[in-house]
Amino acid sequence: MDPELDGAAASFDEADATDAPDAPDAAAPGTPNGRRPGLGARLAASVADPVLRILVTATLISRVGRGVFLTVTVLYFTLIVGLAPHEVAIVLGAASAAGVLSSLAGGWLADRLSARRLLLVLTTLEAIGLICYVFAGDFTSALIIAVAVGAIGQATNSTRMAIIARAFDADARVHARAVLRTVTNLAIAVGSGIGAIALLAGTAEAYRWIIVGAGVMYLLGLAQLVKLPTSVDASTPPAAPPVTTETGSTDVAASAVAERRALRRHSPWRDPRYLGFTVLTAVFGMQFGLGEVGVPLWIANETAAPEVLVAAVLILNTVIVIIFQVPLSRGTHDLRRAGRVSAIAAWLMAAACLVYAAAAGLPVGFAIAIIVLAAVAHAFAEVLSQAGAWGLSFELADPVRAGTYQGVFSMGYSLGAMVAPLFVTSTALSLGFGGWAILAGVFLASGLGTWAIARGAARTAAAAA
């Protein structure tokens, strides 16, 4: 780990004493003489909440299927379905675009229907959609299936976030997101290994059976989701006072209109601070596109480093997320802390861009060392930015419309994911060092903008208190 990042992590621990009043004492109950509990005890304690335990178990099962699918998707489209590379790009891009609107729809529905039942229905449809990939025989059928699966998947994610927003309070929400992300990375890593079976076999039957297996894993996760309590559903929004006529009777139509107006006052579309925060996190979220598209192509085409380094960088990123996401997410329900974490992530990400750029033209050994250093900074920027964004996405939201707010937040990420490949290729990969410098400036500006919004929100909350 970078020594400066060690210092930053230490400052997080020191800040816990002031920023997180509910932080546990050093000698917590159940830890005699203040000794730290073992790894097993800490893991069990991290999922002690029954709702979180249900979500973790369901995620662990279903995301193994996700890892399987991600491993074989592109090769299945090209080798088995017979799509050209540009057709694969269109299919994947259309699926991302469909997720933009469905993210909002999922959150909106979670405020009006039973979020628990909605999650069950959407997860079932997503599983069926994955299995339907085995029937894709040409570009049109692959496009239709991918758009449907992409839309359902993003709606499912928004619904899950709405459930987290209602089921947990303050720091517990961020902790739940961090635990679920860690479990997701573990499960996807396992699924990737299983998906390699199809790659080794190389037959159409192997690909199709492994895709069916991925869909079945999603269906198996339903056995856990049915255990979710009804408390995760939306509560009744505050009602507007009834409208009475001159004779003293209630005007039902006018009362319904007043009810809708009262609900609209809680809309995220009337919350410029939340919308600004969503835009900034969407911009910073392009870091995922940088890791998935920009860095591999930069390593392969512009540096002397071997192409196998691409896989090593991905593994390094996964390991850092698994180890550090939960501990570095603690306390980010506090607005000021979430802002500081976002600012640190901004500087790390900007530095990572410039270090990636510096690898071009260097001898093999130096290029590898530079890329690994940049990848470490990039991974910690990802972990910290996610922790800050989760805390702010919950704390800045109006609890009356928790689902809709989380839908807007997810929609921002979907937009960022859709734009990222084009933006990354038109800057870093087309302009070289100058393009990387542009990316560094964009990440720095968006991260510091998030920090400024968090500080302003903290001041407002302090004044109100």
C-alpha positions, 0 to 999 in steps of 0.5 A: 500500500502507498505510505500516504494512503496508510496515513489517510486510513489512519486519519479515518480511524482517528476521525471516528472518535468525533465524526461517528458518535455511535462508533464502538468503544475499544473494549466493546462488550464481548471482547474481554480486556479489549482484545480484538475478536477473531476473524470468524467472530468479526465476520459473523458480527458483520452480518448479525442483522437478519435482513442483511444476512438474508441479502448477503446469502441471496447475493452470494448465491446469485452473484456466482451466476453473475460471475459465470455470465460475465466470463462467457458473455462476449465470447458467447456472442462472437463464437457461438451466436456469430456476432461481429465485434461492432454488433457486440458493442451495440448489444452491450451499449443498448443494454446499458442504455435500457438500464438508465430509465429502468433504474428510475422505474425500479425505485419509483415502483419500490415506493408504491408497491411492496419492495419485497415482492417487487424484488422477488418478481424482478429477480425471477425475470432476470433469471429467466432472461439470462436463461433465454440467452441460449435461444439467441441465434442472431443480432436481433434476438441477442439485442432484444434479450440483452435490453430486457435483461439490462433493464430488469437488472438495473430495476432490481438494483434500485429496488434492493437499494430502496430496501437497504434505505428502509431496513437500516439506519445511518452507518448500518446502511453504508455497512450493508452496502459495503458488505454486499459489495464485498460478497459480490466481488467474492461471488463473481470471482468464484463464478468466473472460475466456473465460467472458465469451464465453458471456455476450456470446453469451447463447445456451443453446448458447454456455453449454453449449459453454463449460461443456464446454470447462471440463471438457475443460480439467480433462481436459487437466491429467491429461496432467501429473498422470500424471507425478507420481512414486510418492514422493508416495504414503503411506509404510507407517505404523509397525507395532505389535509382533506379538502372539504366543500362549502357544505362540509363534505369531503371532496374526494377528487380535490383531496387526491390532487392535494395528496399527489401535490404533497407527494411531489414536494418530496420528489428528488427532481425538486432537490437540486442538491441531490441532483447535483450530487448524482451528476457528480457521482455519475461523472466519477463513476466513469472510473469503472469504464476506465478500468474495464476499457481504458486500462486494458487497451492502454496496457496492450497498445501503448506500453511494453508491459505484457498483456497478462498484466491486464488480468493481474490488475483486475485480480489486484482490484478485486482483492483490495475491494474485498479486504478494504471496502468494509473497514474504509466505509465505516462512519461515512454516514456522517456527511463531513466524513463522507465528503472527506473520503470523496475528496481523498478518492478524487486526489487518488484517482487523479494521481492514478490517471497521471501514473497510468500515462507515465507507463508509456515508453518505459522498459518492461520492468518499469512499465509493470511497476508503474501500472501496478502502482497506478492500479493500487491508487485506482482501487483505493479511489474506487473503494473510498468513492463508493463509501462516500457516495453510498453514505451521501446517497442515503443521508441526502435523500428524503426518507419519504421517497427513499426508493425514488431517490435511490432510483435517481442515484442508480440512474446517474451511475447507469448514465456514467457507465453508458458514456464512459467507454466513449469518453475514455477512448476519446481522451486517454486512448486518443490523446495520450498523456494530454487525454489522461490529464483531462481525465485526471482533471475531470475526476478531481473536479467531480470528487471535490464537487461532491466534497463541497456538497457534503460540507454544505449539507453538513453546515445546513444540518448543523444550523438546523440542529 
